[in-house]
């Protein structure tokens, strides 16, 4: 990216320049999404639609996978009466699977009443209809547990369920009946945020953090985090790999393991660690990342994929030690809002909790594993998808938490109302659904065909270029 104009950093640093005087050219050279968001809020409050549109255009260039930004831009175009721009943007959103009910939205009154508008709103509303054959497999008991993570034990054919509140790990049978497996008192576990199984090594790896949500929280261990290794067969603690204490609290929120390789991510500070030589060592650290979520290892453990909630999906060639953009056509596929990420039969599986509608996608890759060739929604707009989050691949199925209860807790980690905590629904998607159709992601019932090789960036981690990043190989 080109360097910012002289006026842009002044706005970003709050150096006294009035944002209301910025030109379109100055806004187009701003480099900070946070500063752009602040400016957009000001322009919206003041009713400055021109500068609001320029700012949102700049933001969508930084974060092309954020549907809320695109909808805000389309709304601004509509309020300006810019019919063609609004139509083109909404049609593009409809094609990649976004769904909204805008027919009676007053913000779009200036561009409504045409045949094209009816076509657009009908298409967006159609995308809100439930799609797929998945269903709720079972529900976990209601209560103050905050079950957020699942893992699959392929030897015993059982799901493992982790609790953020209790720090416990339970085994679940096919009906969701829970039995004790690992307790924090025995292991020293804190909140269980994510789990990964390496069955060939009889290993269960747990990403655990001493968070405010943990019932056993104490100020003495606040901000500690690490990876705990247990025997998958008997739950015996084998090893702890703790992050060193520093000026900022640590957190580990996602994990992946395969063939003896283990990776864990700090989704708050956007650092991905690799377990190496008995310690967690930073592998990727880039300040341009917004929120690292799911991790997935390819079946040969040569490529690590990770999701950034706003920026999309990226990969790391582990042998070369180089990250890369996942290449795909943004006019045919949207990969924003990905929370959970998995790997199945040479394909990525993404749980898009930040998509409207929420959905599960199966993503086929080329031989280089850097290019999307086709994508297929497995389940979308299901009524059970209240707040889907991490899941686990189990045979030919994907199990995941469909209605995370995170929003039932306050910022101090306590239940807002214990009586309103709902049972956690564990959803099951068929990973081989419409396997041979090759259907593109959008439109959802389109004929088979490849996604073009156009992409959001240069293919070299360009979406987050410009920040300090570190990558280590084998």
ABEGO torsion letter per residue (X at the ends): XBBBBAAAAAAAAGAGBBAAABBAAAAAABABAAAAAAAAAAAAAAGBAAAAAAAAAAAAAABAABAAAAAAAAAAAAAAGBAAAAAAAAAAAAAAGBBBBAAABAAAAAABGBAAAAAAAAAAAAAABBBEABBBABBBBBEBAGBABBBBBAAAGBBBBBBAAAGBBBBBBAAGBBBBABBAAAAGBBBBABBBBBAAAGBBBBBBBBBAABAABBAAABGBBBBBBBBAAAGBBABBBBBBBBABBBBBABBBBBGGBBBBBBAAAGBBBBBBGGBBBBABBBAABABBBBBBBBAAGABBBBBBAAAEBBBBBAAAGBBBBBBBBAAABBABGBABBBBBGGBBBBBBAABOBBBBBBBBBBAAGABBABBBBABBGBAABABBBBBBBBEABBBBBABBAAAABBAAGBBABAAABBBBBBBBBBAABGAAAGBBAOBAABBBEBBBABBABAGAGAAABGBBBBBBBX
